[in-house]
């Protein structure tokens, strides 16, 4: 009976860890996609928005507040005259 529990634990623990890792990665990808979608196609603005995303992470902006925070950051992009 002990080997049954050992097998269950040996399979369950890595599966839970894999799910936790995937959950964190998908959230990061979603945040990155949000920042890039607010940046548009301009490569300089995309890089700038990714830096704002990194800044938000350093400041500890809550995930619920992140979309509004990134929208404000996108609105504050320094305009370069054409």
C-alpha positions as CSV (number, residue, x, y, z in Angstrom):
1,X,0.0,0.0,0.0
2,X,2.9,2.4,0.7
3,X,4.2,2.1,-2.9
4,X,0.8,3.2,-4.2
5,X,0.9,6.4,-2.2
6,X,4.5,6.9,-3.3
7,X,3.5,6.6,-6.9
8,X,0.6,9.0,-6.5
9,X,2.8,11.5,-4.7
10,X,5.6,11.1,-7.3
11,X,3.1,12.0,-10.1
12,X,1.0,14.6,-8.3
13,X,3.8,16.9,-7.0
14,X,5.5,17.4,-10.4
15,X,2.1,17.8,-12.1
16,X,1.1,20.6,-9.6
17,X,4.5,22.3,-10.1
18,X,4.1,22.1,-13.8
19,X,0.6,23.7,-13.6
20,X,1.9,26.5,-11.3
21,X,4.8,27.2,-13.6
22,X,2.5,27.3,-16.7
23,X,0.0,29.6,-14.8
24,X,2.8,32.1,-14.0
25,X,4.1,32.0,-17.6
26,X,0.7,32.5,-19.1
27,X,0.1,35.5,-16.9
28,X,3.4,37.0,-17.9
29,X,2.7,36.4,-21.5
30,X,-0.8,38.0,-21.1
31,X,0.8,41.1,-19.5
32,X,3.4,41.4,-22.2
33,X,0.7,41.1,-24.9
34,X,-1.3,43.8,-23.3
35,X,1.7,46.1,-23.2
36,X,2.5,45.4,-26.8
37,X,-1.1,45.8,-28.0
38,X,-1.1,49.3,-26.4
39,X,2.1,50.1,-28.1
40,X,1.0,49.4,-31.7
41,X,3.4,48.7,-34.5
42,X,6.1,51.3,-33.6
43,X,9.2,49.4,-32.5
44,X,10.5,52.2,-30.3
45,X,7.1,52.5,-28.6
46,X,7.0,48.7,-28.1
47,X,10.4,48.8,-26.4
48,X,9.2,51.7,-24.3
49,X,6.0,49.9,-23.3
50,X,8.0,46.8,-22.3
51,X,10.2,49.0,-20.1
52,X,7.0,50.5,-18.5
53,X,5.8,46.9,-17.9
54,X,9.1,46.1,-16.2
55,X,8.7,49.3,-14.2
56,X,5.2,48.3,-13.1
57,X,6.6,44.9,-11.9
58,X,9.4,46.6,-10.0
59,X,6.8,49.0,-8.4
60,X,4.6,46.1,-7.4
61,X,1.5,47.2,-9.4
62,X,-1.2,44.8,-8.7
63,X,-2.4,42.7,-11.6
64,X,-5.9,44.1,-11.3
65,X,-4.6,47.7,-11.7
66,X,-2.1,46.8,-14.4
67,X,-4.3,47.5,-17.5
68,X,-5.2,51.0,-16.3
69,X,-1.6,51.6,-15.3
70,X,-0.3,50.6,-18.7
71,X,-2.9,52.7,-20.4
72,X,-1.8,55.8,-18.5
73,X,1.8,54.9,-19.4
74,X,0.9,54.6,-23.1
75,X,-0.8,57.9,-23.0
76,X,2.4,59.4,-21.5
77,X,4.6,58.2,-24.4
78,X,6.8,61.1,-25.4
79,X,5.6,62.3,-28.8
80,X,8.2,62.8,-31.4
81,X,7.4,65.4,-34.0
82,X,7.4,64.1,-37.6
